[in-house]
Amino acid sequence: MAATAKLTLTELRSLYDLPLFDLIGRSRAVYAAHWPDPEVQLCSLLSIKTGGCSEDCSYCAQSSHYNTELQPERLMEKERVLEAARVAKAEGATRFCMGAAWKGVKGGDAKLDAVCGIVAGVAELGMEVCVTLGSLDAEAARRLKAAGVTAYNHNLDTSPEFYPEIVSTHTFDDRLRTIGEAQRAGMAVCSGGIIGMGETVTDRLRMLEVLAGLDPLPESVPVNVITPIPGTPLGDKAEPVDIFELVRLIAVARITFPKAKVRLSAGRTRLSREGQALCFYAGANAIFFGSKLLTAPNPEANDDLKLLRDLGFKPQAPYTDVPVPGGVGAAA
């Protein structure tokens, strides 16, 4: 996905500040031009290694820096992961994303051997495979790509200016380096952010501006609304996000990334059906699907499927707009 003319922060702000219906009209036109079929990508998310992370992300239940109710767990056995993937596929998911609460992985790590084996097994099911494992070096990125990873998720979270208020154990540039390693290895990149952490609208748009400078552009852009976790620094400081602020951000993201999947991600349990429908109309065309995200609740699969049916959507087939990994056959 080659980079196109990059929108500046000033241009992004001008879009964001349009009358709401004018903004949605523009984003809807972009969406219709690039995504003519009424499809939504259904991505199931599983924590394959939970808790005990050495990073101090202020929103995260999995950080070892905070006292939350989450109990650390070892890396899941391959067959348990594959069973979860089979269930997700049977429910309608076409992409399976696996997250591990690690600072990162390197090419020679034994834990990477195990993850690559799991990735290969999920890919053989005919599902797109996304992983989020923290930072990567070049060898780890190459091995994940060879195992069958379709996309690497590594969110920017917020603007480079606000980022030090959220995380201190790694930098914004560290995030960009990992994204670069994933791209050089040939993996698509899934990268977006979280809103409601105390950031300004300018911070949200700066995040989009940075993402718009990537080459190639992100294959998917998740927009998460923070889920407050007791025991974390943001557990009692997270700010409610007005639905129209969320819709505006989704609309601007759609205009900025015409060919990307804009993913309505964490925080959907706080949105009404009508609110979600407005997000889809503004340009969202992907969701995390299933009753649980890494550690946060999510709408039940049946509820999501009913909503999508009511709106006239169908699940996007796997490998519609990303290459099939070498040696792996897509499901019919």
C-alpha positions in Angstrom: 0.0 0.0 0.0 2.1 2.9 -1.3 2.0 6.2 0.5 -0.1 8.9 -1.0 0.0 12.7 -0.5 0.3 13.2 3.3 -2.2 15.4 5.0 -0.6 17.9 7.4 -1.8 18.5 10.9 -3.4 21.8 9.8 -5.3 20.0 7.1 -6.4 17.2 9.5 -7.7 19.8 11.9 -9.6 21.6 9.1 -11.3 18.3 8.3 -12.0 17.5 11.9 -13.6 20.9 12.5 -16.1 20.7 9.6 -19.8 20.5 10.5 -20.3 16.9 11.5 -22.6 16.0 8.6 -20.2 17.6 6.1 -17.3 15.6 7.5 -19.2 12.4 7.4 -20.3 13.1 3.9 -16.7 13.4 2.8 -15.6 10.3 4.7 -18.5 8.3 3.3 -17.6 9.3 -0.3 -14.0 8.1 0.3 -15.3 4.9 1.9 -17.7 4.2 -1.0 -15.0 4.8 -3.6 -12.5 2.3 -2.1 -14.7 -0.2 -0.3 -17.8 -0.7 -2.6 -18.8 -4.0 -1.0 -20.8 -3.9 2.3 -18.1 -5.8 4.3 -16.7 -5.6 7.8 -13.5 -7.5 8.8 -14.1 -9.6 11.9 -10.9 -10.0 13.8 -10.7 -12.2 16.9 -8.2 -11.3 19.6 -6.6 -13.7 22.1 -4.1 -13.1 24.8 -1.7 -16.1 24.4 0.6 -14.9 27.2 -1.1 -12.7 29.9 0.4 -10.4 32.5 3.8 -9.8 34.0 4.9 -7.3 31.4 7.9 -5.1 32.3 6.5 -2.1 30.5 4.6 0.6 32.4 1.9 1.7 29.9 -0.5 3.6 32.1 -3.7 2.1 30.7 -2.6 -1.6 30.8 -3.8 -4.3 33.2 -0.9 -6.5 32.1 1.9 -4.3 33.4 3.9 -5.7 36.4 4.2 -2.1 37.7 0.6 -2.0 38.8 -1.6 -3.9 41.3 -4.5 -5.2 39.2 -6.7 -8.3 39.6 -5.0 -9.8 36.6 -3.0 -13.0 37.3 0.0 -13.6 35.1 -0.1 -16.7 32.9 2.5 -18.6 30.9 2.4 -18.8 27.1 -0.6 -20.9 26.1 0.0 -24.4 24.6 -0.3 -24.5 20.8 -3.4 -26.8 20.7 -5.3 -24.5 23.1 -4.6 -21.5 20.8 -5.6 -23.5 17.7 -8.9 -24.6 19.4 -9.7 -20.9 20.2 -8.9 -20.1 16.6 -11.2 -22.8 15.3 -14.0 -21.5 17.5 -13.4 -17.9 16.3 -13.5 -19.1 12.7 -16.7 -21.0 13.3 -18.3 -17.9 14.8 -17.3 -15.8 11.7 -13.9 -14.3 12.4 -11.6 -14.2 9.4 -8.5 -12.7 11.1 -7.0 -14.1 14.3 -4.8 -11.8 16.3 -2.6 -13.1 19.2 -1.1 -10.8 21.8 1.7 -11.6 24.3 2.6 -9.4 27.3 6.3 -9.1 26.6 8.6 -6.2 26.2 9.5 -7.7 22.8 11.0 -10.6 21.0 14.4 -11.2 19.3 15.3 -13.6 16.6 17.1 -16.0 18.8 14.5 -16.2 21.6 13.1 -19.6 22.5 9.7 -18.1 23.0 9.8 -16.9 19.4 10.1 -20.6 18.3 6.9 -21.4 20.1 5.0 -18.4 18.7 6.1 -19.2 15.1 4.8 -22.7 15.5 1.5 -21.4 16.7 1.3 -18.8 13.9 1.9 -21.6 11.3 -0.9 -23.6 12.8 -3.4 -20.7 12.7 -2.4 -19.8 9.2 -3.1 -23.4 8.1 -6.7 -22.8 9.2 -7.1 -20.3 6.4 -7.3 -17.3 8.7 -5.3 -14.1 8.4 -2.8 -14.0 11.3 -2.0 -10.9 13.3 0.4 -10.8 16.3 1.3 -8.2 18.8 4.4 -9.2 20.8 6.1 -5.9 21.6 9.3 -4.7 20.0 11.0 -6.7 17.2 14.5 -7.0 15.8 15.0 -7.7 12.1 15.5 -11.5 12.6 12.3 -11.8 14.7 10.3 -9.9 12.1 11.7 -12.1 9.3 10.8 -15.3 11.1 7.3 -14.2 12.0 6.7 -13.3 8.3 8.0 -16.7 7.2 5.8 -18.4 9.7 2.7 -16.9 8.2 2.0 -13.6 9.9 -0.2 -11.4 7.8 0.0 -8.2 9.9 1.9 -7.0 12.9 0.0 -4.8 15.4 2.0 -2.1 17.1 -0.1 0.9 18.1 1.4 4.4 18.4 -1.2 5.0 21.2 -1.1 8.8 20.9 1.0 11.7 19.7 4.8 11.8 20.1 4.3 14.9 22.4 1.8 13.2 24.8 3.4 9.8 24.7 5.8 10.4 27.6 2.8 11.0 29.8 1.6 7.5 29.2 4.7 5.3 29.0 8.2 5.8 30.4 9.9 2.4 29.8 10.2 2.8 26.0 9.9 5.8 23.7 7.8 6.8 20.7 10.8 6.3 18.5 11.1 2.7 19.8 7.5 2.2 18.5 8.4 3.5 15.1 11.5 1.3 14.9 9.5 -1.8 15.5 7.0 -0.8 12.8 9.9 -0.3 10.5 11.2 -3.8 11.1 7.8 -5.3 10.5 7.5 -3.4 7.2 11.0 -4.3 6.0 10.2 -7.9 6.7 7.1 -7.7 4.4 4.4 -7.8 7.1 1.5 -5.4 6.8 1.2 -3.0 9.8 -1.8 -2.6 12.0 -1.3 0.6 14.0 -3.6 3.2 15.7 -4.2 4.6 19.1 -6.3 5.0 22.2 -8.4 8.0 23.0 -9.7 9.1 26.4 -6.3 9.1 28.2 -6.3 12.8 28.8 -4.9 13.7 25.4 -6.2 16.7 23.3 -7.8 16.5 19.9 -4.5 17.8 18.5 -2.8 14.8 20.0 -5.2 12.5 18.3 -4.7 14.2 15.0 -0.9 14.2 15.4 -1.0 10.5 15.8 -2.8 10.2 12.4 -0.3 12.6 10.9 2.6 10.3 12.0 0.8 7.2 10.7 0.2 9.0 7.4 4.0 9.4 7.1 4.6 5.7 7.1 5.6 4.1 3.8 3.8 1.9 3.1 0.8 3.2 4.9 -0.8 1.0 7.6 -3.0 -1.8 6.4 -5.4 -1.2 9.3 -5.8 1.6 11.8 -7.5 0.6 15.1 -9.3 3.3 17.1 -9.6 2.3 20.7 -11.6 4.0 23.4 -9.9 3.5 26.8 -11.3 0.9 29.1 -10.4 2.0 32.7 -8.6 -0.7 34.6 -8.6 -0.4 38.4 -5.1 -0.3 39.7 -3.6 1.3 36.7 -2.7 5.1 36.7 -5.6 5.7 34.3 -8.0 3.5 36.2 -9.8 6.5 37.8 -8.6 9.2 35.4 -9.8 8.0 32.1 -12.1 10.5 30.4 -15.4 9.6 28.8 -15.3 10.0 25.1 -18.2 11.7 23.4 -19.6 9.6 20.6 -19.3 12.6 18.1 -15.6 12.9 19.0 -15.1 9.3 18.1 -17.1 9.6 14.9 -15.1 12.6 13.9 -11.8 10.8 14.4 -13.0 7.8 12.5 -14.1 10.0 9.6 -10.8 11.8 9.5 -9.0 8.5 9.7 -11.0 7.2 6.7 -10.2 10.2 4.6 -6.5 10.0 5.6 -6.2 6.3 4.9 -8.7 5.5 2.0 -7.5 1.9 1.5 -6.9 0.9 5.1 -9.3 -0.9 7.4 -10.3 1.5 10.1 -11.0 -0.7 13.1 -13.6 0.2 15.7 -11.7 -1.5 18.6 -11.7 -1.4 22.4 -14.6 0.4 24.2 -17.5 -0.8 22.1 -19.3 -2.1 25.1 -19.9 1.6 26.0 -21.4 2.4 22.6 -25.0 2.0 21.7 -26.0 0.1 18.5 -26.9 3.5 17.0 -23.5 4.9 18.0 -21.7 2.0 16.4 -23.8 2.3 13.3 -22.8 5.9 13.0 -19.1 4.9 13.3 -19.6 2.4 10.4 -21.3 5.0 8.3 -18.4 7.4 8.9 -16.0 4.8 7.5 -15.1 2.1 10.1 -15.0 -1.3 8.4 -13.4 -3.6 10.9 -14.0 -4.7 14.5 -12.5 -6.9 17.1 -15.0 -9.7 17.4 -15.7 -12.0 20.3 -16.7 -11.6 24.0 -13.2 -10.6 25.2 -10.2 -8.6 24.0 -6.8 -9.1 25.5 -8.1 -8.4 29.0 -11.2 -6.2 28.4 -14.8 -7.1 27.7 -16.2 -6.9 24.2 -19.8 -7.3 22.8 -20.9 -11.0 22.4 -20.3 -12.5 18.9 -24.0 -13.0 18.4 -24.8 -9.4 19.2 -22.2 -8.2 16.7 -23.5 -10.5 14.0 -27.0 -9.3 14.5 -25.9 -5.7 14.4 -24.0 -6.3 11.2 -26.9 -8.1 9.6 -29.3 -5.3 10.6 -26.9 -2.8 8.9 -26.6 -5.0 5.8 -23.0 -6.0 6.3 -21.3 -9.3 5.7 -17.9 -10.5 7.0 -14.9 -9.7 4.8 -13.3 -12.9 3.4 -9.7 -13.6 4.5 -6.9 -12.4 2.2 -9.1 -10.0 0.4 -6.6 -7.2 0.3 -3.4 -8.7 1.8 -1.1 -11.3 0.2 -1.6 -15.0 1.2 1.5 -16.1 3.1 3.9 -18.2 1.0 3.0 -21.9 1.2 -0.3 -21.3 3.0 -3.6 -21.8 1.3 -6.5 -19.5 2.1 -9.8 -21.0 3.1 -12.6 -21.2 0.5 
